[in-house]
């Protein structure tokens, strides 16, 4: 139990703060992997039953005969029970979210069509799988040193995370994100591209502090 708990904690931390993935499918790749795995298992069962029949396994072959049907049943059951739930959301959840948006909106004339136009395929996906593939400074380094120096510029230790020779516009596009939230740090930052160079006189990107612990470039 201790081993599995420790492994879960370590891998969860690595997934959230250490590992930076260049591509994230949001779990869609799992269905193809599961299909190939179950197909291979089904073929292996049929092959093994055939092998036992050739070897005159008068007892083994009949006892193993139900295995392919058990595999097919489990395959259909798991996809029917979990696949649809993972790809869609309950209707009442969608209605409740839309109602919350209308009630919390400053515009009282928010129409249903406007809600439909604002809907995104990744609406309810976790931010960890919808955020940009590259984030500067690297999230797992933020805890080691303060993010900002006394002059409210990016700390020197994080400057090396930014590739040398990168075009400022390209740099701002890479780090632009609506929100990055870290539950351990209690840090919520929103970085947006603006006018002018993203770097200050010292050659470091300027990040100014505003209310609610939000950091804006």
N, C-alpha and C positions, 0 to 999 in steps of 0.2 A: 504494500500500500504506500509506504514511504517513497519507494522508487518511482511509482507512477505519479504520485502527487508532485514530487520534485521535477520529474520530466515534463509534466503538464505546465508547471509554473515557468520553467526555463524556456520551453518552446513557445509559450504564449508571449513571454517578454520579448523573445527574439522576433516573433512575427510582428509585434506591435511597434517595437522601437529599434531593432537592430537590422533586420533583413530589409533591404531596399530592392524591390522587384521591378524589373524593367517591363514586365507584362503581367497583368492580372485579369483573369477571365471571370472573376466573381463566382467561381464554382461551376461554371458551365462545362468545363473540361471533364468534371467528375462523371457526368452521365455517359460520355463516350468510353471513359476508362472502365466504368462499372459494366457497361455492355460487353466490352471485349473480355473482361474478367469472367463474367458469367458464361459467355459463349465458350471460352476456353475450359471452364470447369465442366460444362455440359458435355463438351467433346471428350474430355478426359474420362468422364464417367462412362460414356458409351464405349470408348475404346477399351477401358479396363474390363467392362462386362463382356465385351466381345473376346478379349484375350482370355478371360477365365473360362468362357464357353469353349474356345478352341483347346484349352488345356484340360478339358473334361472336368471342369469344376461343377459337378452335379449339384453341390450344395451352395457354393459361393455365388454362382451366376444368378440363381433365382433370388437369393437374399439381397444382391446388389441391384436387382432390376428396378426397385422403386426410386433409386437415387436420382435418375434424370428427371422424374416427375416432381420430386421434392425440390430440386434446383429450379425447375420452371415455376413452381408455385411460389417459392421465395422471391424469385426474380420479379414476377408479376406483382406480388404483394407489396414489396418494398417500393417499386416504381409507382404503383397506384396510390400508396399511402403517403409517400414523401416527395415525389417528383413534382406533382402539381402544387403542393403547398410551398415548395421552395421557389417555384417559378412565378407564382401569383400571390396576391394578398387577399384576405377576406374582404367582401364587399362592405361590411360595416366599418372596417378599419379605414378603407378609402373614403367613405362618407364622413367619418369622424374627422379625418385629417382635413378634408375640404371645408367642413364646418368650422374647424378651428382657424383655418386661414381666413375665412370670411369674417369671423367674429373678431379676430385680432388685427384685421386690416384697417388702416386709416381711411381707406376709400370704401365708403358704404355701398358703392355701386359695382362691386366686383361681380361679374357675371359668371355663369357656369362655363361659357366658352373661354373666358380668360383663364379659368382654372384648368380647363382641358389643354389650352395652349402652353401653360406653364408646366405641365406634367412631363417628367423625364423617365426614361426606362430604369434609371438607377435611383429612383425617388426614395426608396426605403432601404437601399443598400448601405452597409456600414461605411463610414468615411474612410476607414483604412483600405477598403478595396475600390474606392472611387476617387481617391486623391491622386495627385500627379505622381508619376513614377520616380521623379527626381525632386528632392527637397533640399534646399540649402538654408542654413547649415544642417548637417545630417542629424536627424532627431535623436539618435542614441548618444550624441556628444553633448547635448544641451545641458545635461545634469553635471558634467564635469567642471565647467567653468561658467561664470555668469554670461548670459547671452549678450548683454550690453556692457560697454566700458563706462567710466564716470562721465564721459562726454556724450553719452547716448548714441554711440556708434557701435557697430558690430565688433565684438571682441576679437582681438588679433588671432586667437586660437582657432576661430571659425573661418577666418579669411581664406585659409589654405583649402577649405572645402570647395571654393569656387574655382572652376577651371580657368587657367591662365589664357588670356587672349580671347575670352568669350565676348561676343558683341553685347553691349548693354541691353539692347532691345530683346535679344534672344535670352539673355539672363533673366530679364523681368518676366518673359513668357514662361520660363521654366519654373520660377518660384511663385508665379501668380496662382493663388488658390483662394477660395471663398472663406474657408475656415480650417484651421489645424488645431485640434484639441488633444491635449495630453492629460488623462485623468490623474497620473501620478504627480505631474508638475503643477496642476491647476492652472495651466497656461493655455490661453486661447489667443491665437494670432490670426490676423487677416492681412494678407500682403497683396497689394494692388499696384499695378503699374501706373505711373503718373508722368507728368511732364518733367523734362530735364534728365540729367544723368543720375543713375541710381547710386553713384558713389560720391562720397564727400571729398573734401580737400585732402584728406589723408589717404585717399585711394581706397577707402573701405565703404561698403554700402551703408547709407544712413538709414536708421530705423528710429522713428520718433515714438515716444510713449504717449498713449492717450488713455482715457478712462476705461474701466472695466477690463483691465489687463489685456487690452488688445494692442497689437503692434502693427503699425502701418508703415510701409516703405514710402 
